[in-house]
Every structure is written in C-alpha cells, then in structure tokens.
Amino acid sequence: MFAFLRYCQRIKYTLIDFLLTEKERIFLWLPVSFACGIGYYFSLSDEPSLIINFCVFISSCFMVWDCRKNNATLICSFFIFLFCFGFFLSQCRTFVVSEPRIKLPIRAVYITATVHDVTELPKRRNRLVLKDITMDSFENWKTPERIWLNLPSDIPAPESGDIIGAKVFLKQPYTPATPFAFDFNRFLYFQKIGAVGFLKDGFVVLKEKSQIPIRTYINDKISKSMPKDSAAIAKALVTGSSKSIPYHIVDNYRNAGMAHILSVSGLHMSLLATFVFGFFRTGLALIPFIALRFNTKKIAAVFSLILCFGYLKISGSSYPAQRAFIMLSFVLSAILLDRQAISVVCVAWAAFFILLFFPESLLSAGFQLSFCAVLALVCAYEAGAGKYLRLSERKESVFFYSLSYLGAVLLTTFIASVATAPFCIFHFRRFPVYSLLGNLLSSSISSVIVMPSLTIGTILIPAGWEKPFYAIASYGIALINGCAELTANLPYAVYQFPPMPLWGLLLAVFGGLWLCLWKNKNRFWGLPVFLFSIFTPFFTVLPDMYISNTDFAFKNKENQLVFKEGNGNPMMQNVWLEENRQKKKISIICPYGLCIYEKHNFKIGYAHTKIGAYDACQMTDLDALFINASFYESCKAKRLFYRNDILKAGTYAVYLRPDKIEITAVNQGKGFRPWTISHPLITLKGVLKSFIRPSGYRIDASLQES
C-alpha cells in the first residue's frame, strides 16, 4: 500500500515538473478544450436540455471567478469554462440556424424561388440551391429556407440570381447510407436546406438577375481568355468556382494527392500574400524618398492584407479560405507590431475564431485537413528555422538557396501529406501514394507562374489588359494538369482503406496535438499514437450486407462489395462505388426479384418485387427476409422486415457471425437531434416567423401572377 502511494506521489511530481517546463505552452490547449466541448455536443445521440446546459455554463463562469486567486485552479477552471462554453455555443448555433424542413414526400408542388447557387455534377447534370421560396398551399412559417434541387442532364441550369418557377417533387434530406457514411442530414441542416427534390418537367425563368456579380464577371473574363479545361481550373483558383471542372480532371487531382489545389485555401492565400508583399516592398524600395522615410515592410503588409481580404470575398469565403485569411491577418499584424510572424499561437487563434462563429465547421473535412496541415508545418518551422538561419549565414550561394528551395518543397509536401493522412483516410477512405511526387511537380509551377499571372490578370481586368497574363497562366495550368494525369496513372497510385472508426480519428488528433503543442522531448510520445491511428481502419469489421429501400449489397469471397444498383438514394451508391473504385463492381441478376445470400450456414433473402416476396415467403430455411415491395402477408422466415421497417431504419447493416446474425439499423440510436427525422416539424423560430413576416413575402406578387 505504501509503495503504491509513493508511486502515485512520484507520478504527481513528475506531472508537476512537466507542466512547469511547459507552462508557456499550456495556453495553446485552451482552444483544444473549446473544440472538445463542441465535439462532445455533436457526438450525443439525444439533444441535451437547453436550460440545464445554460445553468452548467453559468456555473463554469462562477467557477472561474471563484478560482481567480490561485493560478493552478484558475487554469483548470478556465479549461472547464471553455469546454462548457463550446458545448453551450454549439447548441445556441444549432437553434439559430433552425429552419422548417420537409419530413414527408411531397408530390408535384409548384414553387417560385431565387437561384442561390448552381453546382455542376458528373454526366452533365446540375444541382441548384434555391432560396426565397414560395410554395403552393404552404404557409411561410412551414416553407423551407432553402431547397436542394437536382436537374436532369437534358435541362440547362439557370444563372445564379434568376427567379424561377417550377413543379417539383420534394422529400426529406438524405439519411446516412451506411453506419460509416457522412451525415448529410446534419450538413444540410446547417446550410439551412430543408428539402431535396427534382423537377417534374422544366422550369420558367420569371425574372433574370438584375446585375452581374463580380464573381460571375471575373469567370466570364477567364472563360474568354483561356481554353476550356484551363479556364475551369483558373475559376477554381480565383473565384472558388469549381463546378465547371471536368470530372476526369478532378479524379486525376484526387488520385495524385493534389486536390487541395482546386479549392481556395492556405496555399493560394499565402502565395498571393507573398507575391503582393514582395512586389510592393521591392517597388517601394526603388523609390528613395519612401524607402528612406517609411517602413516599406509595414506598408507592403497593409497592401497584402487588403488584397487578401478582397480575394477572400471573391472566392466565396470557404472554411479553408477563412482559416487562411485569419492566419495571414495574424502574420501581417505581427509584422505591423514588430512581433514574430509565424507561430502556433496564430494557428490557435485562427481555429478559435472560426469555431466561435461556425462551431459546426469542426466536423468538416476542410477544417480538419486545413488546420492539421498548417499546425504541422508551423511546428516544423519553429523547430528548424533557427538552425537553417545559422546554416545560411555560413553558406551563402545560388546553389545553396536553390537546393534549399527544393528541400523546402519536399519537406513541406512530406509533412503535410503525413499530417493529413489519417483525416483523408477517415473522410475519403483513400490515400494517394504518390502525393509527394505530384505536389513536387506542381508546387513550383503554381507559385512561380500560375498564381502571379492570375493575380496580375485579375487586377488588370478593369483596364482590359488581362488576356496576356491569363494566357501565361493557362500554360502553367496545362502543365499542372499534365503532372496530375502523369502521377494519377502510375501503378498503385491510390490505396483504398476500410472505414476508419471514430476512436482512430481521435487518436490521430490527440497524438498530433501532443506532438505539436508541447516543446520538450516528451512530445515525441505522441508520434507513435499518431502513426498507429493510420492502421486503425484494419480493425473495422465491415457488414456482410447493406439493405435500404433502393439498394442491396453484400460481400463476396474476395471481400469485394457486390451490389444491385437502385434508382433512389445516390449517397448509397456513392459509398459503394468508392469501395469499388477500380470499376470492378459486379451486378447481380435476381430472378423474379428475389436475391439470396448464404454464409456460415445462414441464408438471407431480399425481395424487391411482389413475385419475389411471394416466393421468399414459401421458403422455410430463411434466417432473415427483407421485403422491399408492397407485400404484407405472413412469411415463414425467422426474422422479417417489411418496407415500412426498411424506410424507418434508413439502411440495415447485416453481420453474419459463425454463431449468430446481427442486424442493426443506421438510424438506430440517432435519438432526438434537430437534424434527425424525430425532431418536431415546427420549431419555435418558425412560429416566430409567422408573426414577423407575412405570407408570401419572399417573391414579388407580380411575379407570382405572371
């Protein structure tokens, strides 16, 4: 007993010594505590009580005040306060974005709406996001704020800003297709999209947009100055509009590990800031009157900040772009205040500010990939910047700086690839093997040719001198496209992973933060934890079968997913297509609408027609039968699931063990959350709208009559 107490005392003093040596870095964990509160809120299966949550938050505020006289307890109480604040803020944000949603399918309703956004999909299809919606026989307080509308391939898309009228079929947003699939219900909820649907016929443009937005104007100039494929990439780099990029080019970029080039992120923002900063500082240094009287470094930082803010607004203000702008704001502000520009503190504050206004961004792949890459790069810079400066002072030469540039590109790409690997595996279940080669080939072209040319060309659009610079950029983009195609076509370019469990992602986050946020040698204990997380997908046991109201899939002897394609939920097909990325999908033919799957002496039936259901009901050796047809007669199967059961479950996952069968529903345990089907149709916010806004306020009455 005494030995155990002495051991505990030793652990206590070891921990105290560790915290004393790292006291300057403890505060970097405060945003982590804030993010943990947000993550815990979204991980719950049932919505917590707002009143209890508010009381806990107020109690944490009093705890901070009560512990203000003792530094150790003050720090602990502040961590608890930020955790409670993140939890409470997430629930408040969830309430603020709540809008009416469609819960049951609606047949052929006429709507008038404004086109908010247009997205181009593969196979020449388009997707519209509509806002300011008026629906027949729907009161305003029951009408969704936005609708996600899919167009057939033979119907051209309207322009953003047009007011259209159309007859549409609407239904509730997609439920998760598998236990490991992305939750589109939650994603669309925070986008204020209350229904998805498709057109019955065509649509009528009631009113065209009154003025051309600046993003559309720039896109038109790019389209007129470049070839089609190069123009599509240039639009993604300048305005963040990636809808016109051909699917085969996007696929090449993904397989080459270069997909980050297609979204406005830290790479493009930093290249723009570096180019503008260098241009203005060099230009001002050539003017003796200014160079001798003013600090040209601070003047260049101000111009860089202004142009980066304009770039943020033009590009659509995505999460990675917001993170990059906040980071650059800290860097450039540090230059103005004569402080260290690049530090982990900048990354921590950038994460805190984004989560403060958009807590749901913590769950997005863009936020996670962006911050993990930047944090790893900044920590590597902090560790090696001093050594490099001392070395460069002794070996000043053109060869040394050329070799340093090549080494910096290689090291940056390697660190970013390793840091983002677990997150790519968790969200996309794939890892580009040759990403180091692809980024090495493209980084120089992008930083030296493409981004400077696009920047100068876009600035000179009002003068009409953009074409020469856009022509130079188009050659650079063509070279990058060639690098992506070359890398993507190498053998074994992409390695497919099974779904990563959530605890594997948490291990990656914990190991990465432990490695990056501490400074002494004990931080390297986080490296094996981080690397182990990459192998956690191989601990996942995949279901033997997936069954939904539109699809049926199972594993064959080669552990490949065999499926019968349906015409319903596209998310279901996308998940299975990702697992059969090499185009080795096997279509099965089920005679008379009945499919039978056998394993471990168990037999599972799936009937999708009445004839198949009738035949299956005559069989006495079925351990489970799923009937996806209007057939409700009694059957001899041991376990029976009718169409209503399948619709309620969303998707069934079937595990065939050697000794038993496990059947679980994807919606099982989802509980009462605002983005689930179990949440009430009418929210308090919707009721308040019925008093504040009159019915039909969104679309002008004259347009409705026309």
RALIN-V564415 format. One line per field, one symbol per residue. phi: phi as a letter, one per 30 degrees, with the letter a starting at -180 (. if undefined). psi: psi as a letter, one per 40 degrees, with the letter a starting at -180 (. if undefined). burial: # if it has 24 or more other C-alpha atoms within 12 Angstrom, else .. Layout:
phi = ???
psi = ???
burial = ???
This chain:
phi = .ddddddddddddddddddddcddcddddddddddddddddddddbddddddddddddddddddddcddcddddddddddddddddddddddddddddbebdccecchcdbbacddabbdceihcbbcccbhcbcdicdddcdddbbccccddccdddddjdcbbacbcbadeddedbdcddddeddddddiccababddbcbcddadddbdddddddddddddcbdddddddddddcciccdcdedddeddddddicddddbdbdedddddddddddddddddddceedddcbdddddddddddddddddddddjhdedddddddedddddddddchcddcadddddddddddddcbdddedddddddddddddddddddddcdddddddddcbdaddddddddddddddddddddddceddddddchabddcdddddddcdddddccddddddddddceedicddeddddddddddddddddddddcddhdbcdcddddddddddddddddddcddbdddddddddddddddcdedcdcdddbbbbdbbbbaccddicdcbcdcccdddddddddddbddicdcdcccdhibcbbbahicbccbccbddddddddddccddabcccadbbddbcddbbbdeddddddibcccccddcaccbbcdddidicbeccdddedccdddddddcdcddiddcddddddd
psi = dddddddddddddddddddddfdeedeeeddddddddddddeeidihihdddddddddddddddddeeehddddddddddddddddddddddddddehiiihdihhhgihihihhdihhhiiffiihihiifhhihehideehidiihhhiidehiiiiheihihihihiiiihihdieeihgddddddeefheiiaiidbaihhdhiidihiddddddddddeeiidddddddddddeehedehidddddddddefededeihaddddddddddddddddddddehddddedigdddddddddddddddddddeefiddddddddddddddddddefihdhiddddddddddddddgdeedeidddddddddddddddddddeddddddddddghiddddddddddddddddddddddedddddddefihhdfdddddddddddddddddddddddddeddeefdddddddddddddddddddddddeihfdhhhiihhiddddddddddddddddidadedededdddddddeddeehhiidihhaeeihiiiadefihhihiaebhdddddddddefdeffihhihhhffhhhhhhfeihhihheidddddddeeheehdihhhfighfiiieidhhhidddddddchhhhhhideihhhiidehedagideideiidhidddddddddhihfddhiddddd.
burial = ........................###################...##....#..##..##.##..........#####################.#######..#..############....############..##############....###########################################...#####.......##.##.###.##..##################..#################################..#...........##########.######.####################.#.....################.#########################.........................###.####################################.###########.#....##.#####################...###########################...#..##.#########....##############....######...#####.######....#.......#######..########..######....########.#...#.#.#####.###.########....#.######.#..#####...###..#..#.....##.##....#..
